[in-house]
Amino acid sequence: MTEPDTQENRVVVVTGAASGIGAGIARHAHARGMRLVLADIDADALERLAVDLGGTAITRVTDVADAGSVDALADLAFDSFRRVDLLFNNAGIMRAGFLWQLRESDWDAALGVNVTGVVNGIRAFVPRMIEQGGTGRVVNTSSVGGFAPGPMMSPYSASKFAVVAITECLQMELSMVGAPVSASVLAPGPVVTSVFDNPFGGVSHPAVDQMVAQMRALLTTDGLDADTFAEMVFAGIDRGDFWLAPQGEHLDSMVRQHTATILERRQPVIRPSFR
Ligand SMILES: NC(=O)c1ccc[n+]([C@@H]2O[C@H](COP(=O)([O-])OP(=O)(O)OC[C@H]3O[C@@H](n4cnc5c(N)ncnc54)[C@H](O)[C@@H]3O)[C@@H](O)[C@H]2O)c1
């Protein structure tokens, strides 16, 4: 017998679930009674979240940059629940520094997690999400910084631009084959997470420190907490939005400013930005 499609029996997979935005999404989905498969590279933090959620979530230590690790996550989710309704390709990392100083390892890390991680999620989950029947959605986390580049954040900016392009391609291709699965770009503005509390690699330089200090200041003045943010994300998913940009004012100003420099053939300007 086919189970009725209710909020309660939906299966949600979140990568990078142990902290920040991913943890907020996990808590919100849990509060809605959804069934959870949570993945993160940080085993201890993942375990703490599982305990906070009352031990009901399935967890799997996963490195999204590793295709085999993400395949194993998908096998676990489909073996456990026979379906996946919502996939959040959320894991992401920052690498910062001047382009001419960043190391190959910084690029490998940022592109590996932020871009290949998303592609690995699509390859591992989408074929079975299409086959299972019923609607589904893949939410790929970019950033408002995926619409206008920021200096000293080139690996991050490039990766988040790529996530927007990949997700638009995914939606077009799903439409082409008439799949019941949809895609969404998630573009957070400032959300208070632990991301700037931890060293994030990249290059040490006073200008980088200044940039990080500006980001922290913006988080203090404009940052949403992860639970409020998750509530807004799910409201957009309920509406079936492709563009999930709960902090619309941040996204729109980025897009306007960036588009204007192109249309007016002007040199790129340093924006008072967020990631
Ligand atoms: N916080 C913001 O203001 C903001 C703004 C724009 C975009 N984003 C994006 O939102 C997403 C979540 O970021 P956050 O702010 O919650 O940061 P965060 O650092 O709090 O959380 C990121 C999580 O990803 C996990 N992770 C890192 N590498 C991984 C890997 N290889 N495999 C699996 N998990 C891995 C980390 O362990 C961590 O739990 C990221 O994609 C980030 O780029 C955040």
The ligand as an SDF file (V2000), in Angstrom:
LIG
                    3D

 44 48  0  0  0  0  0  0  0  0999 V2000
   26.0690   31.3990    7.5580 N   0  0  0  0  0  0  0  0  0  0  0  0
   25.9130   32.2430    6.5420 C   0  0  0  0  0  0  0  0  0  0  0  0
   25.7580   33.4380    6.7470 O   0  0  0  0  0  0  0  0  0  0  0  0
   25.9090   31.7270    5.1210 C   0  0  0  0  0  0  0  0  0  0  0  0
   25.7130   32.6630    4.0860 C   0  0  0  0  0  0  0  0  0  0  0  0
   25.6840   32.2190    2.7800 C   0  0  0  0  0  0  0  0  0  0  0  0
   25.8300   30.8580    2.4950 C   0  0  0  0  0  0  0  0  0  0  0  0
   26.0380   29.9730    3.5140 N   0  0  0  0  0  0  0  0  0  0  0  0
   26.1690   28.5470    3.1870 C   0  0  0  0  0  0  0  0  0  0  0  0
   25.3340   27.7790    4.0220 O   0  0  0  0  0  0  0  0  0  0  0  0
   25.8800   26.4580    4.1630 C   0  0  0  0  0  0  0  0  0  0  0  0
   25.9750   26.1120    5.6370 C   0  0  0  0  0  0  0  0  0  0  0  0
   26.9390   26.9790    6.2270 O   0  0  0  0  0  0  0  0  0  0  0  0
   26.9010   27.4350    7.7610 P   0  0  0  0  0  0  0  0  0  0  0  0
   26.9840   28.8960    7.7960 O   0  0  0  0  0  0  0  0  0  0  0  0
   25.8030   26.7450    8.4800 O   0  0  0  0  0  0  0  0  0  0  0  0
   28.3460   26.9390    8.2180 O   0  0  0  0  0  0  0  0  0  0  0  0
   28.8060   25.9570    9.3780 P   0  0  0  0  0  0  0  0  0  0  0  0
   30.2800   25.9450    9.3010 O   0  0  0  0  0  0  0  0  0  0  0  0
   28.1500   26.3230   10.6530 O   0  0  0  0  0  0  0  0  0  0  0  0
   28.2250   24.5300    8.8950 O   0  0  0  0  0  0  0  0  0  0  0  0
   28.7650   23.8240    7.8130 C   0  0  0  0  0  0  0  0  0  0  0  0
   28.7180   22.3290    8.1430 C   0  0  0  0  0  0  0  0  0  0  0  0
   29.2660   21.6170    7.0020 O   0  0  0  0  0  0  0  0  0  0  0  0
   30.0900   20.5780    7.5040 C   0  0  0  0  0  0  0  0  0  0  0  0
   31.0690   20.1650    6.4920 N   0  0  0  0  0  0  0  0  0  0  0  0
   32.1940   20.8150    6.1180 C   0  0  0  0  0  0  0  0  0  0  0  0
   32.8570   20.0870    5.1970 N   0  0  0  0  0  0  0  0  0  0  0  0
   32.1110   18.9760    4.9800 C   0  0  0  0  0  0  0  0  0  0  0  0
   32.2740   17.8570    4.1310 C   0  0  0  0  0  0  0  0  0  0  0  0
   33.3460   17.7150    3.3400 N   0  0  0  0  0  0  0  0  0  0  0  0
   31.3170   16.8950    4.1450 N   0  0  0  0  0  0  0  0  0  0  0  0
   30.2460   17.0100    4.9660 C   0  0  0  0  0  0  0  0  0  0  0  0
   30.0430   18.0420    5.7990 N   0  0  0  0  0  0  0  0  0  0  0  0
   30.9790   19.0210    5.8000 C   0  0  0  0  0  0  0  0  0  0  0  0
   30.7600   21.1760    8.7430 C   0  0  0  0  0  0  0  0  0  0  0  0
   31.2880   20.1690    9.5920 O   0  0  0  0  0  0  0  0  0  0  0  0
   29.5980   21.9510    9.3540 C   0  0  0  0  0  0  0  0  0  0  0  0
   28.8550   21.1460   10.2510 O   0  0  0  0  0  0  0  0  0  0  0  0
   27.2370   26.5010    3.4400 C   0  0  0  0  0  0  0  0  0  0  0  0
   27.0900   25.9600    2.1330 O   0  0  0  0  0  0  0  0  0  0  0  0
   27.5590   27.9760    3.3870 C   0  0  0  0  0  0  0  0  0  0  0  0
   28.4200   28.2960    2.3240 O   0  0  0  0  0  0  0  0  0  0  0  0
   26.0850   30.3760    4.8220 C   0  0  0  0  0  0  0  0  0  0  0  0
  1  2  1  0
  2  3  2  0
  2  4  1  0
  4  5  1  0
  4 44  2  0
  5  6  2  0
  6  7  1  0
  7  8  2  0
  8  9  1  0
  8 44  1  0
  9 10  1  0
  9 42  1  0
 10 11  1  0
 11 12  1  0
 11 40  1  0
 12 13  1  0
 13 14  1  0
 14 15  2  0
 14 16  1  0
 14 17  1  0
 17 18  1  0
 18 19  2  0
 18 20  1  0
 18 21  1  0
 21 22  1  0
 22 23  1  0
 23 24  1  0
 23 38  1  0
 24 25  1  0
 25 26  1  0
 25 36  1  0
 26 27  1  0
 26 35  1  0
 27 28  2  0
 28 29  1  0
 29 30  1  0
 29 35  2  0
 30 31  1  0
 30 32  2  0
 32 33  1  0
 33 34  2  0
 34 35  1  0
 36 37  1  0
 36 38  1  0
 38 39  1  0
 40 41  1  0
 40 42  1  0
 42 43  1  0
M  CHG  2   8   1  16  -1
M  END
$$$$
